[in-house]
Amino acid sequence: DSSHGGTGCRAGQEGLSSPLVCVPAVPVLFKQALENTDTEEGKSVSLRCELTKADATVVWKKGEATLQASAKYEMKQKGTVAELVIHNAEPEDA
């Protein structure tokens, strides 16, 4: 039955059609990227970045490994600012 095979949207009176508008999602970008930070062994260090969209999902990685919140790694996020705090820094954290 070809009468049900059409595409598009209808609104208002029968016979009047409105265009279908697709608005792509705006990608989340870095407003302020991570910067290299120096610290002493055994101290805590904070890595911070700023995003263009508030409360976007942030995943912290070291190489290919995704970091999980623990006694060593503390993840914070407030609005557009995401922060990773590394406690008891070691040379392997470079």
VENZI-V502902 format. One record per backbone hydrogen bond with DSSP energy under -1.0 kcal/mol. NH is the residue of the N-H (numbers start at 1). CO is the residue of the C=O. E is the energy in kcal/mol with one decimal. If there is no record, write none. Layout:
((NH,CO,E) (NH,CO,E))
This chain:
((11,16,-1.1) (16,13,-2.0) (31,50,-2.7) (32,50,-2.0) (42,89,-3.0) (43,40,-2.0) (45,86,-2.1) (47,84,-3.3) (49,82,-2.5) (50,32,-2.5) (51,80,-3.1) (52,29,-1.9) (55,79,-2.7) (56,53,-1.0) (62,65,-2.9) (65,62,-1.7) (67,60,-2.9) (70,73,-2.8) (74,85,-2.7) (76,83,-3.0) (78,81,-2.5) (81,78,-2.1) (82,49,-2.6) (83,76,-3.1) (84,47,-3.1) (85,74,-3.1) (86,45,-3.0) (87,72,-3.2) (89,43,-3.2) (93,90,-2.2) (94,91,-1.7))
